[in-house]
Amino acid sequence: MSENLTTTHPSAKLFKVAAVLEALSWIGLLTGMFFKWILETTEKGVQIMGPIHGGMFVLYVISCLWVAMVHKWTPKHLVLGLVSAVPPLMTLWFEKHAERHGLLGGAAADTQRV
């Protein structure tokens, strides 16, 4: 796996990291919302994780647009990638989907382009 990462385009590397960070920030935000709305104990979690999640969302969207441009995604794949940022943890699924289908480069992409 490490030799695959060394040949991966920087856009795909950023996309993978952004997908994980966006999902982790969702977990943090949902935890903060649980404490705020269910336990009614504090708003600090939402105050802290809200902006962090917003930043990770923007990072994911930018990385999705970049990797789509570099790897020539179809409009369908781009829309699916962007929409995946909305439901919690969906970016993890889409990142794995993109990897499996060769959307991030590598051998699967090479065989699709031949």
N, C-alpha and C positions, 0 to 999 in steps of 0.2 A: 504494500500500500504506500510506503514512503517513496518508492521510486516513481509511482504514479503522481504523487503530489509535486515532485520536482519538475515534472513536465506539464503540469496543469497551468493554464493561463491565469494571470493574477485576478482577472474578473471572476473566474470560477472559484478561486480560493476565497476571495472576499465574499462572494455569494454564500458559500458554505458557512463561513463564520457568521455572517449577518443572519442567516436563517436560524442558527442555534441561539445567537444572542437575542433575537426577536422573540423566540419561544421562551427563553429564560426570563425575559422581561415581562412577558405575559403572565408567567407563574408568579412573579413578584407582585405585579399589579393585582392579579386575582386574589392573592393572599392579603394584600392591603385592603382590597374591597371587602373581603370576608370579615376582617377586624372592624372595618368602619361600619358596614351595613348589617351584618349578622350579630356580631358580638357587641357592637356599639361601644367599643372601647377607645379607639383612637383613629384619627385621620392621617397620622404621620405616614403610614405605609403608602397611601394613595398620593399624598403630597410629594413623597420621595420617588415612588416608582412610576407615577404618571409621566413626568417629564423624561425619565430614563426610557420608558417604553416608547414614548413619542419619538425620541432620538433613534432608538433601535428600529422602529417602524420606517423612519425616513431612510436610514442606512440600508435596510433591506430593499426598499423600493428602488433606491439608486443602484444598488448592486444588481438587482433583477434587470433593470433597464440596460445596464452595462453588459452583463453576461448575455442577454438576449441579442444585443447588437453584435457583439463579438462572435457569438456562435450561431448567428442567423436563425433565431427561433422563429417559428410560425407565429402569427398573431394569436392563435389559440393558446399556444404554450405561454406566451407573454401574459395574456389576460389571466390564465390559470395561476401563473406565478404571482402576479400582483394581487389577485383575489385571495390567495392563500395567506396573505398577511392579516386578513380580517378575523377569521375564526381562531380562537386560541390554539396554539401548537401546530397549526396547519403548515407552517413553513418547514417544519421538520419532515412532514410527509412529502411535501413538494420537492424538497432538496433530494430526498431519496429517490423519488420518481424521476427527477431530472437526471440524476446520476445513472439510474438503471436504463434510461432511454437514450443515453449518450448526448444529452443536451448540454453537458458541461465539458465536452471534449473527450478525449481518450479513444479507446478501441471501438466502442460502440458507435461513436460519432463518425469515425473513419469508415466503417463499413456501410453506414447509411449514406454517406456522400459519394461512394463509388458508383 
